[in-house]
Amino acid sequence: MRKSALILLVLLLGLIAGCGAESETPSPSPSPAPSPVPATATAVPTVGVTPSGPAACVETPLDFQVEPRIPPVTEDDHVHGPADAPITFIEYADFQ
Amino acid sequence: MYLEDTHGEDIRIIYRHLPLVSIHDKAVITAEATEAAGAQEKFWEMHDLLYERQQEWGALSGDELSGKLVEYAAELELDTERFAQELEDGVYRDKILADYEQYQEYGTMATPTYVVNNVFYPQLGLHPFVIDGFIRLVQDPPQQYADVPQVLDPDQGYVATIRTSKGDIVVELSTDQAPTNANSFAFLAQEGWYDGLAFFFVQPGAVALSGDPTNTGSGLVGVNLPYPGYFCGDETSADLTFDEAGVVALFTGGPNQNNSQFFITYAPQPDFNGQFTIIGRVVEGMDVAESLTPTQPGPGEPEPDVIETVLIEER
């Protein structure tokens, strides 16, 4: 049942896909990618099409994955933009 | 580049090599080419060129590939002799591989991986405007709520007036069929959550979508963030269906992830039945809803209409 919701999402996405976005898809990762949804969120019972009791709301903070081990930006880095910019955007990538 | 265009002097972009050697056989040599170009102050020029010409060099290997890279160096007016020699000697190879080993320690194996002010970008999709929305989210996180107080009396009828730049859209809330989610919507409305947010995805004949503080619709790529600090469970019902225009429902990227995003239908959407929680119906101002500017997130799209505020009243 949820699959068709995904198809819908993909269809909706299809409407916005043609904006010159990078086409490279993330490669499979040996360690699971950090999920933005803590496991507690999945503990909510699924409510089907038939009516059931009121659903619960579960606290799910916008839990940003801060990684303290990211090496600081140094002179050796390839930097584009001002050193005092409020946003530092690091891209880990290859060209293939 | 889109990010530079949208953030100008506010953004500093760092590129670090993460050559996925096991599956990308040309990742190291192309990384070396950018380093060799960088030694002659043309790193970003080579970086851009390699992305641009991926199709061209992607099919080559060995000497042919090296030859092509030297051609690119010539195009960028580099000292090609030095460039070719450095590639041949593998001057930068050890450094690139050492960095790669280091980055693997914290598991950034997928490429590309983005980090915004030390926060990992959670693979919401690589559309520049979604990344852009995430940057804004990190820079200026929205108010977070640990719980949702009961603001609606279950025995009372309510209407929500969505005041937009085009006029009012009045929605009768389904407090009986979707008590939790209707209450959540009303709570956020009373908190001023929706004030200033855009109908950022408006497709005539389909839906008008709003309620995402980044106005980018990360939910459109199948992953929803818990913008208000919580998710609510689904409340779908056989009695409430997407049988007409003007149905108001919460938009989610998966089961039991109802948050602040909502949409209004422009036509019956039978495929949505059981998928999205309906919280109400438009009882007034459907013409206003239909006059919302068709748009979608992305550069060059029309400016979306904005919600001034959402008022909750007993009826």
Interface residues (C-beta under 8 A of the other chain):
Chain A: M1 R2 S4 A5 L6 L8 L9 V10 L12 L13 L15 I16 A17 C19 G20 A21 E22 E24 P26 S27 P28 S29 P30 S31 A33 P34 S35 P36 V37 A41 T42 V44 P45 T46 V47 G48 V49 T50 P51 P54 A55 A56 C57 V58 E59 T60 P61 L62 F64 Q65 V66 E67 P68 R69 I70 P71 V73 D77 H78 V79 H80 G81 P82 A83 A85 P86 I87 T88 F89 I90 E91 Y92 A93 D94 F95 Q96
Chain B: L3 E4 H7 E9 D10 I11 R12 I13 I14 Y15 R16 H17 L18 P19 L20 I23 H24 D25 K26 A27 T30 A31 T34 G38 F43 W44 H47 L50 Y51 Q54 G58 Q102 Y103 E105 Y106 G107 T108 M109 A110 T111 P112 T113 Y114 V115 V116 N117 N118 V119 F120 P122 Q123 G125 L126 H127 P128 F129 I135 L137 V138 Q139 P141 P142 Q144 A146 D147 V148 Q177 P179 T180 N181 S184 F201 Q203 G217 G219 L220 V221 G222 V223 L225 P226 Y227 G229 Y230 F231 C232 G233 D234 E235 T236 S237 A238 D239 G253 G254 P255 N256 Q257 N258 D271 F272 N273 G274 Q275 F276 Q296 P297 G298 P299
